[in-house]
Amino acid sequence: MKLVKLIANLGYGSRKQVALMFREGRITDPDGEVLYADDKVGHDQVRLDGEPLDPPPGMLLMLHKPVGYTCSTKDPGRIVYDLLPPRYRLRSPLLSTVGRLDRETSGLLLLTDDGQLLHRIVSPKSRLGKVYEATLASDLHGGEAALFASGELMLESEKSPLAPAAMEVVGPRQARVTLTEGRYHQVRRMFAAVGNHVEALHRSRVGGLELGDLPAGEWRMLDEADVERLFARPEPELSSP
């Protein structure tokens, strides 16, 4: 791939804008030698204003999504892409969220431009556990864990029962729920089905990846070891607490 197209596809600018960068001498090798648009060098040998290029296609990153942001690219309000370098929205292939968290849910959100990896993560065959910390409006009554684990819970307007889900009681009004599927507003609707209301919801883990101490609004790039960790998580226990 020509360097102009490579750099443009990473979102640094249109091909015309990148061509101007070459003419201005802003694109160099690691030693500071100016590169030209028809030079044949590896991705890791290119510098823009002295900085290495962003990762090539196949990028995966973790974002700590704050409350108040949506995963849409068209929402008129605040969107998760506002928390990333502006050029990330212009990458080709597109950098997409892996599933979604609604506006009022915070926590671990994955984004990738690798379509095959995205499909593998969201595929029901992967059975990746997604762990949510829920703060409730009313005290738990004690039967929620057994019902959630039964595989028999039907949500309003659904035609099939939910897959078994694990629930751990953390406090009188706090629960940790692990899902292996991702229906619309699932955790909120599960508690609504047992007469409760979720006041706050936070996703702390996907597969074997934990959000850890990553601050709200911050993100980090993931590497091959992180991907291995993502898929290494065993299926959750579904026994009652």
N, C-alpha and C positions, 0 to 999 in steps of 0.2 A: 504494500500500500504506500502511495506517495505521502511524503511527510505533511504536505498541506492538508490532505484529506484526513490523515491520522490525527493531527492536532485539532482540526475543525470538529471531528467526530467526538473528541473529548470535551467539547463545549467551550473551548477558548475563544471562539469567534467563527464568523462565516469564513468560507475559503478565501474570499477577497480580503477580509481582515487579517487572516493568517498570512496570506501572501505579503501583506504590508509589514507584518512582523519580521518576516525574512529580510525584506529590503532594509528595514531599520536595524538589522543586526542583532535583534533580541533573541534569536534562536541559535544556540551554540551547542558544542559538545561539553563534556565534563571539565575539559581544560580551558574552556572559554573561547575556543576557536569557532568562528562564525560558520554556521551551516547554511547550505543552500537548498532550495526546494527539491532539487533533483538528486541530492545526496542519498545514499543508501546506508542507513545506520539503524541500529536496534533501538527499540522504544526506550530502553534504560540508558541510552547514550545521548539522549536529547535533553537539553535544558532550555527553559523559557524564563528569561530574566534571571538566569542563574539558578532556577529551582527545577528539580526533577518534574517530569510530567505526572499527572494523575495516573492511577493504575489503568491498564488496558481493559477492554471488555472482559467480564468475568468478576467484576468488583462486587463485594458484599460488605455491607456496613451495618452497624448496630446504632440505633438512635434511642435516646431516652426521651420519648415524646411527652411533653407537658400537657396538662389539661388546657383546653381552649384551642387546640390545633386540630385540623382535619387532614386526612390522608389524600384528599382530592387535589388535582392540579387546577381545577376550575373554580373552587370555592372563593367567593369574594372576600372572605375573612382570612384569618391566619392559617397557613398550611405548613405541613412539616418541611417542605422544600425551602421555606424561608430560613430554616435553621442550618442549612447546608450552604456550601459555596454556590453562588448563583450559576456558575457554569455547569453544575451537576444536573440542572434541569434541562440542559441543552445537549446532553450526551446522546450519542447514537451508537449502539442501541439505547433505548430509554431506560433510565434508572427508575424502577418501579417499587412500590411498597409490596412486601410479601404479606398479603392479607391486609386487614385494616384494624385500627383502633378508632372507636368513635370519638367525637370531640371531647366528651367528658371523661374519657378513660386515658390514664397515663401509663407510661412504662415502656417495655422493650418492644421496639419496632425494627424489623429487618428491611433493608432495601437492597436490590440487586439489579444488574443489567443482564444477568445470565438467565435466559428463559428456561433452560433445562433445570437449572438449580432451583429456580422459583417453583416450577411444577413439582419437583421432588419434595420440596419443603411442605407445600400445601396439600400434596396428594394424600388421600385417606390411607393409602397403603403404608405410608411412612409412620403413621400413628405417633407423630411427635406430640408429646404432652405440652400444653400451654398452661402455665400456672398463673392464677389471678388471685390477688388479695382484695377481698371485698369487705367494705364497712357498711353495716346494715342499719336500717332505721329502727328495727325492733329486735328484741332478743330472739335467738334461735330457740326452737321448741324441742329439738332433740331428734326428730325423725328425718331431717333433711339428708343426712349422709346416706342413709339406707335407701331412700327414694332415688337420690341422684345416681347411686351405684347400681340400681336395679335394671337399668336399661329399659324401663317401662314408662318413664316420664314423658308425657305428651305436652307440647306447648301449643298455645292458641294459634290457630290457622295452619299448623303443621299437619302433614299426612303420615308421618312416621315418628316413632318414639326416638328420644335422644339416645346416643351411645352411652354406655356406662361412664360416669364421671366420678372422680374421687373428691371427697371433701374432708377437710381437717378443721376442727373447731379451734380457733386461735383465742377467742374471747367471747363473752356473751353476745356481742354484736359484730364479731369479726370471724371471717372464714377464709380458708385457702382452698380454692377449687382448681382441679386439674382436668382440662378437657383434651380430647383427642380428635375433636371435630370443631368446626367453626361456623355455627349458624348465626344469623343476624341477631345482635345484642343478646347472645345466648345466656351469659351469666345473669344479666339483669332479668331476663325473662324466666329463668329457672327459679330465682328467688321470688319473683312476682307470682309464679305458679303455686308457691307454698305460703302466700299471703304476706310476703315481706317486700322491702324496697331497698335497692342498693343505693346508698348515698355517695359512695366513692369506690372506684375500681382501678386497680393498678396491676399491670402484667409484669411479673418479676422474672419469668423464665420461659424460654422456648426450647424444647428438647433438652440438651445438656448445656445450653448457654444461659448464664445468669446475667442479669443487668448489673449486679454488684453495686459499686459505689459511683458509677458513672452519673454525674450531675444531670438534673433535668435540663433539657435543651442541648445537651452535648452529644457527640457521636464519636465513634472510633471505627477505623477500618478493621475488618476481620481477615485472618489468614487461613491457610490450609488446616492448621491445628484447630482453629476455631470451628471450621466446618466439620472436622472429624468429631469434635466435642458435641456439636449440634445434633448429630445423628447417633451419638453413643448412648443417649439417655434411655434407660429401660422403661417399659410401660409402667404406669403408676399402679400402686396397690389400690384395689377397690373395696377393701374391707372397711367396715364401719369403725369410727374412732372409739 
